[in-house]
Amino acid sequence: MNSATPHQPSAGIRLSLVLDNYDVSEFAAHCLAGSAGPGYVVTPNADHLIRFAEDADFRGLYADARYVLLDSRFLAHLTRMTSGEAFKVCPGSDLTAALLTAVRGSDSPILLIGSTDEQAETLRRDYSLLRLIHYNPPMGFIAKEEEVGRCLEFISAAGTTRFCFLALGSPQQELLARLIAKERYPVGLIFCVGASINFLTGVEQRAPGWMQRAGLEWLYRLSRDPRRLAYRYLVRGPRVFAYLRKIDLVRRERP
């Protein structure tokens, strides 16, 4: 995937990011009722918005997604302050937990791509998942045709599943999601969930509820892992303020 030069989105051109306006309970109910259909779900946060502004290929991945659910309370607060638009928030971690809780104890096949074997076992135990099918591709697999092929072969062999969760980080998970959707594997709705499995299995700790509600989860994560996240949040992150002036967040009408 060829990225555009940072800080160089096309001059004078406004971009539109279409959002499906659901909260967690609404979208979980939509999925569990079987109304969501095939395709894949992306959950933009501030970092994704920056990539969306700077990378035409990434915009293509979002354009091909069936659903685009706002993951970031920080962006929701910022948008409300700058434009008066109020968008509902559907954090990927909360949505993943809601869906796994809903299928607890059932024999619904669930496909998980990414995360360690230990994390998969934790999910099986904590959510009583009787048929969790797990595959963890190697680091950097998306750039290696043979590794992508192995991953797709595993997904094909898994057969029909109810949901497919991709915990691979962005943009790897979105690239794989589009490949799966293009091949029309019967895996159900595909969720690009990023670090959600880390939170659900205790590998990473989420911010206290008040910080989440205030849109300060990024600050909590930064305080927990400053070496890894300082560049993302303190150097790269502030670009979002400039890009929000050039990106129209558009509410998609529900069918």
N, C-alpha and C positions, 0 to 999 in steps of 0.2 A: 504494500500500500504506500503510494508516494504522497508524502505530506507536503502541504504548501509551506512556504517560508513563514515562520512565526512573525506575528505583528503585520502581516501583509495580506489581509483579506481584500478582495477586489474593491478598488476605490470607487466610492459613489454608488455602490450597489447595496440595497437593503436585502437582508436575508429574512426568511420566515421559518420559524420552528413551530410546527403544528403539535399541539398537546391534546391528549385525551383527558378530560377533566374528571378523574375518579379519585376518591380516597381509597384506603386499603380495604375497608369493609365492602364498599361498592364493587370494586374490581374483583375481589375474591368471590363475592356472590355471583358476579357475571361469569367467572371462569367455572365455578362449581356447578352452575346451572347448564353448562355446556353451550353457552351462547357466544363464547369468544372466538371459536373457529381456529383454523390453523394459522401458522405464521409465527412471528417472534415479537417479543416485547423489549423495548429499551427504556432505561430509566435515567434520564439526564440529570446530572448534578452540575455544579459550577465548572469543574474540570472538563466535563463533556461539552459544555457550552463553548468553552474556549476552543476545543478541538473542532467543534462544529463550525465556528467562525473561520478557522485557519485552514481547514482541510476539506477540499471538495469531495474526496473519496468518502470521508466520514459522513458528510451530508448525504451522500448516496445511500449509505447503510441506514441512516435514519429515515430517509424517504421510502425505503423498501420495508420498514418495520410495520407490522400490523397495528401496534399500539405504542404510543410514546407517553410515558407516565412520569410526571415531575417527581424526582426523588428528593429534591433539596428544599428544606424549609427556609434556608438562607436565601435562595433565589426567589421563593414565594414571597418572603418579607420584602426583599429588595424590589421586586416587581410591583408589589402593592404600593410601596412608597413612591416609586418613580412614575408609575403610569396609572395607578388606581385600580389595576386589574387584579382580581383575586382568583388565584388558581388553587385547586385542591392539590394536596401532596400525597404521594403514594410511595413511601420509602421501600426500596427493594427488599431490605432485611425484614421489615414488618410484613410485607406481602408474602415472602417466602415462608415465614413462620406461620402465617394464617393459613396458607394452602396446605402445608405439611400437617398442621394441627387438624385440619378438616378431613384429611385422609388417614388419620391415626387409626391403626388397627385394621385397616381394610387391606384387601389384596390387590389394590390398584398399583400397577407397575409405575414406578417413578424413575426417571433417568437423570443421573447427575454426572456431568462432565467437568472435571477439575476437582480440586481439594484432595487431601490425602486419604489413604485407606483408613487411617485412624478417625478422621473426621466423618467419613461415610459410616463407620461403625457407630460413632456417637449419635448420628442422626437416626440410624436404625433403632438404637436403644431408646433415645429420648422421645422420639415421635412414633415408636412402635410400627415402623415401616416394614412390612412383611416382604415387600418386593422392591427394594431399592437396588437399581442396577447402576454400577459405578465404573467410570473409567477416568484415569488421570493422565492426560498426555504430557510428554516431557516439556520442559521449559523451552520457549521459542518454537514450538512445533508448527505454528501457523505459517512460518516462513519456509518450511520443508515439505515439499509436495508428498513425499512418501509417508511422513508422519500424519499429515492431514488425511491421506488415504486410509491409514490404519484407523484413525479416529472415526472416519465415516463408515468404514467397514464394521466397526464395533457398534455404531449406532444403528446401522442397517440390520445387524444380527440381533439386536435387542428386540426387534419387532414392535408391536403396538404398545405404547405407553401412554399414561394419562397426561403427564407433564414432563417437560425436559428443562432442567436447570443447568445453565452454563456459568460456572464460577471460575472464570479465566482472566478477568481483568479486561479493560478496554484498550484498544479496539479488537483484541483477539476474539472475544466472545461474540461481538457483533458480526465479525467476518465469518466465524463458524456458523452462527445462527442463520445467516443468509444462505450459506451453502446447504445447510440442512433443509431449509425451507424450499430452496430451489429443487433439491432432489425429492421433495415431497415424502420424506420418511414419516411413517405414522406415529410420531412421537407426541402428539398433542401440542398444545401451545408451548413455545420455547421462551424461557425467561433468561435474560442477560442480567445476572444478579451480582456480579463483582465480588466484593468482600463479604457478602451476606452470610455465607457458610462459616466464615471465620467468626463472625459475631454469634451465630447460633450455636457454635460448638465451643465457644470460650477461648478460641485462639486470640481474638481481639475483644476488648471490652468496649461496649457502647457508652456514650456519654449519659450522665444522669438525665432523667426525663425533662427537667426544667431547661437544661441546655439544648436538648433536642427541640423542644417547643420554641425556644428563643432563636433557633437557627445557628447555634454556636457549637454544633457537634464537631465541626472542623477544628475549632480551637481546642477541644478536649483531645481529639486525635493527635493534634500537633504537640500538645503537652506530654502525651504518652510516648511519642516516637519522633522527637524533633529532628534527629539525624536524617531519617528517611523522608520526612514530610515537609521540612522547612522550605525546600525549593518549590514544591508543589503549591503550598499555601501562601508563602510570603513573597516569592519572586514571580512565579507563573500566575498564581491566583488573582492578583489585582487586575490582570487584563480583562477580567469579566466585566468590570465597571464600564470600560470603553466599549466592549462588544455589545453590551445590553442596549446601548444607544443605537446600534446598527442592526439589531435582530428583533423582528416583530414576533412576539409569542402569540400564537393564534389558537383559539379554542376550537377544536374539531367538534362538530355537532354529532351527537350520538344517534345511531340509526334507530 
